[in-house]
Amino acid sequence: MAKLNDNYLKLPGSYLFSTVARKVREYQEAHPDKKVIKLSIGDVTQPLAPAIIESLHAAVDEMGKAETFRGYAPDLGYEFLRDVIAKKDYQERGCNVSADEIFVSDGAKSDAANIQEIFSLDNKIAVGDPVYPVYVDSNVMAGRTGTYDKVKETWSDVIYMPCLAENNFVPEIPKEIPDLIYLCFPNNPTGATIKKAQLQEWVDYANKVGAVIIYDAAYEAYISEEGVPHSIYECEGARTCAIELRSFSKNAGFTGVRLGFTVVPKDLKIDGTPLHGLWARRHGTKYNGAPYIIQRAGEAVYSEAGQAQLKAQVAYYMKNAKYIYNGLKEAGYTVSGGVNAPYVWLRTPGNMTSWEFFDYLLDKANVVGTPGSGFGPSGEHYFRVNAFGSYENTVEAIDRIKAL
Ligand code: MLT
């Protein structure tokens, strides 16, 4: 008789953004006359840049001709894309990453969830708290997290590293030694960043204790300040302890297009076995590669025109972030983030829980944000507002909150 993977049954509730979407749907059904503004899930609203559209059209035309038609893509990605990623994202920043260490995928979310598969179930994970829920949830599904404490909202076998105002939302090295360390900077949800010297400490620590860092740099395009690393490979020694996840969703608006990549350096080994080979094996077995036309669109992200257009797009969202940050501050909220990231993080007023504040904003201002507690127990009494809306909607949403 078939048996379930009962790890799935241990998961509390539904995925954070599914719960948010359900609550908004129910509210809209009950109040069809209200204009609800959604600044919750980090989904972009600006259209794809012209250089990307042009490249997509050209690739579609190629697929319509026998001479240029392409079938299965190479498992690990087309060379034209891996080459340009290695050059522009890494080598031009002084990072030693080569094209054959880049694995192209359909996005950072699936890589973030799947990467744990190449590690033993005995590994203990450490996560920043709060953080993108996919890291913990995917380890729960795998059966690596122990038992769930409903009151504390924590897993017994997960090391939570609180990210609070007191530590500028940057985790401290935990007392208990982890095997896998998930770090995300610029951070989702807090919008906080890590300085290069701080990240170097993590790299040194991981090399010392034999841990692997899974570094999610999906928001690196939003870094505006000096001294903030765009990649973990800017740190010395990262090639022997770190995997990096990257996305095209936020820097190029590919949330609906789907493209990302993961870097697994060949020097990263456990007991002498390179992880590169394991991830390549997984990719080869479970994945048929991102579509040709999408990889061509990804290539256009790095063209001169693409770079200029995307810089303008990021600036557009960051203008929203500034409006959100300043507006909420003027309204008396304690806010952070929004300078090197498209997320503004606020403390809920009057000690409201994150979900109470969610309901309050939805009901009184018809604005949707994301409850901080959905990202981890230390996110309780916090709330995330994203900068990915249109400027007009962002202004209207913040002005409504200010008027409460
Ligand atoms: C978020 O809102 O946290 C992200 O958009 C979710 C994602 O990228 O999957």
Residues whose N, C-alpha, C, O or C-beta is under 5 A from the ligand:
A	BS01	MLT	S40 I41 G42 D43 K109 N188
